[in-house]
Amino acid sequence: MPNDLTSTESTDDKRSLYEQDYYTWALQQARALKEHRLEDLDWENLSDEVEGLANSEWRELRNRLEILLAHLLKWQFQANRRNRGWRATVAVQRLEIRQHLDENLGLNSSSPYILAEAYEPARVYVTMRFLRDSDPQPPDSCPWTFEQVMNERFWPE
């Protein structure tokens, strides 16, 4: 890794580096932040990247909720196929979601909204993959609260 990560480049040069060599751009931005060299920061791209970090935490929670909801739906609508693997997946996802929320406290207030967002793809997956048209179908909107799906004693019947 090169040692010369200092820069007094113009804004256009910083944007160009961002587009051509993200790795070097990121290292330069990190060093400029650590050294409080505000004039060397690529504010536009840096703010986009920080916002992207927050969005990735949102997506992580939504993805884990999708997996959890899909397994709870399978548990409810495929009772004759219940198995230890499904139970293990539900338990692990609940644990991972709790840990993720502990590490990202700001997501807690959005959890009910993210749950509703995660339900549709989970419902579509279970319906298309596991259920026949003649089988009972999951409701169009999530029938459970966030607190219910996170409760380790909650297993829909």
NORRAZI-V160113 format. One record per backbone hydrogen bond with DSSP energy under -0.5 kcal/mol. NH is the residue of the N-H (numbers start at 0). CO is the residue of the C=O. If there is no record, write none. Layout:
nh: (NH | NH)
co: (CO | CO)
This chain:
nh: (4 | 13 | 14 | 15 | 16 | 17 | 18 | 19 | 20 | 24 | 25 | 26 | 27 | 28 | 29 | 30 | 31 | 32 | 33 | 34 | 35 | 36 | 37 | 39 | 40 | 42 | 45 | 46 | 47 | 48 | 49 | 50 | 51 | 52 | 53 | 54 | 55 | 56 | 57 | 58 | 59 | 60 | 61 | 62 | 63 | 64 | 65 | 66 | 67 | 68 | 69 | 70 | 71 | 72 | 73 | 74 | 75 | 76 | 77 | 80 | 81 | 86 | 87 | 88 | 89 | 90 | 91 | 92 | 93 | 94 | 95 | 96 | 97 | 98 | 99 | 100 | 101 | 102 | 103 | 106 | 107 | 109 | 110 | 110 | 113 | 114 | 115 | 116 | 117 | 118 | 119 | 120 | 121 | 122 | 123 | 124 | 125 | 126 | 127 | 128 | 129 | 130 | 130 | 134 | 148 | 149 | 150 | 150 | 151 | 153 | 154)
co: (2 | 9 | 10 | 11 | 12 | 13 | 14 | 15 | 16 | 20 | 21 | 22 | 23 | 24 | 25 | 26 | 27 | 28 | 29 | 30 | 32 | 31 | 35 | 36 | 37 | 40 | 41 | 42 | 43 | 44 | 45 | 46 | 47 | 48 | 49 | 50 | 51 | 52 | 53 | 54 | 55 | 56 | 57 | 58 | 59 | 60 | 61 | 62 | 63 | 64 | 65 | 66 | 67 | 68 | 69 | 70 | 71 | 72 | 73 | 77 | 78 | 82 | 83 | 84 | 85 | 86 | 87 | 88 | 89 | 90 | 91 | 92 | 93 | 94 | 95 | 96 | 97 | 98 | 99 | 103 | 104 | 106 | 106 | 107 | 109 | 110 | 111 | 112 | 113 | 114 | 115 | 116 | 117 | 118 | 119 | 120 | 121 | 122 | 123 | 124 | 125 | 125 | 126 | 131 | 144 | 145 | 146 | 147 | 149 | 150 | 152)
